[in-house]
């Protein structure tokens, strides 16, 4: 089973959210449909802009915690290395 750490954004250079999950497609759908009545719904964070795959839930969780502690500029640089146009990666998911 694969586990994912991901970043979502409200748009290019917009509000960012970091999370982890074992079902990335479902989690993105839930964010988009505002099933979570918290941060992502409030700030309309619905675009998957970065993700990486891990072998364990603990590894995905630890990576999420490290990223959440980073400066915003570091997160933006990481996004742009994988996704320079800030495209919605949900359309290309193969998980």
C-alpha positions as CSV (number, residue, x, y, z in Angstrom):
1,X,0.0,0.0,0.0
2,X,1.2,3.5,-0.8
3,X,1.0,6.5,1.4
4,X,1.2,10.1,0.2
5,X,2.3,13.5,1.5
6,X,0.7,16.3,-0.5
7,X,0.4,20.0,-0.8
8,X,-2.8,21.7,-2.0
9,X,-3.2,25.4,-2.9
10,X,-5.9,27.9,-3.6
11,X,-4.1,28.9,-6.7
12,X,-0.6,29.8,-7.9
13,X,1.2,31.3,-4.9
14,X,-2.0,31.2,-2.9
15,X,-2.9,29.6,0.4
16,X,-1.1,26.3,1.0
17,X,-2.2,23.2,2.9
18,X,-0.1,20.1,3.7
19,X,-1.5,16.7,4.6
20,X,-0.9,13.0,4.3
21,X,-3.2,10.1,3.3
22,X,-3.3,6.5,1.9
23,X,-5.9,7.5,-0.8
24,X,-4.8,10.6,-2.5
25,X,-7.5,10.8,-5.2
26,X,-10.2,10.4,-2.6
27,X,-8.6,13.0,-0.2
28,X,-8.3,15.6,-3.0
29,X,-12.0,14.9,-3.9
30,X,-13.0,15.4,-0.3
31,X,-11.1,18.7,-0.1
32,X,-12.8,19.9,-3.3
33,X,-16.2,18.9,-2.2
34,X,-15.6,20.6,1.2
35,X,-16.2,17.5,3.2
36,X,-13.7,18.9,5.7
37,X,-15.3,22.0,7.2
38,X,-11.9,23.5,8.3
39,X,-9.0,25.3,6.8
40,X,-9.2,24.1,3.2
41,X,-12.9,24.8,2.9
42,X,-12.5,28.2,4.5
43,X,-9.7,29.3,2.2
44,X,-10.9,27.4,-0.9
45,X,-7.8,25.3,-1.1
46,X,-8.7,22.8,-3.8
47,X,-5.8,22.4,-6.2
48,X,-3.3,19.5,-5.8
49,X,0.1,21.1,-6.6
50,X,2.6,18.6,-5.2
51,X,2.8,15.1,-3.7
52,X,5.2,12.3,-3.0
53,X,4.8,8.6,-2.3
54,X,6.0,6.8,0.9
55,X,6.1,3.2,1.9
56,X,4.6,3.7,5.3
57,X,2.0,5.9,7.0
58,X,4.6,6.9,9.6
59,X,7.0,8.1,6.8
60,X,4.2,10.2,5.2
61,X,3.2,11.6,8.5
62,X,6.8,12.6,9.4
63,X,7.3,14.2,6.1
64,X,4.1,16.2,6.5
65,X,5.3,17.4,9.9
66,X,8.7,18.5,8.5
67,X,7.1,20.4,5.6
68,X,4.6,22.2,7.9
69,X,7.6,23.5,9.9
70,X,9.2,24.9,6.8
71,X,9.2,28.5,5.6
72,X,6.7,29.3,2.9
73,X,9.5,30.0,0.4
74,X,10.9,26.5,0.8
75,X,7.4,25.0,0.1
76,X,7.0,27.1,-3.0
77,X,10.4,26.1,-4.3
78,X,9.6,22.4,-3.8
79,X,6.3,22.9,-5.6
80,X,7.9,24.6,-8.5
81,X,10.6,21.9,-8.9
82,X,7.9,19.3,-9.5
83,X,5.2,21.6,-10.9
84,X,6.5,24.9,-12.3
85,X,3.1,26.0,-13.7
86,X,1.2,25.1,-10.5
87,X,-1.0,22.8,-12.6
88,X,-3.7,20.8,-10.8
89,X,-2.0,17.4,-10.5
90,X,-5.3,15.7,-9.7
91,X,-5.9,15.3,-13.4
92,X,-2.7,13.2,-13.8
93,X,-3.0,11.0,-10.7
94,X,-2.3,7.3,-11.3
95,X,-3.0,6.1,-7.8
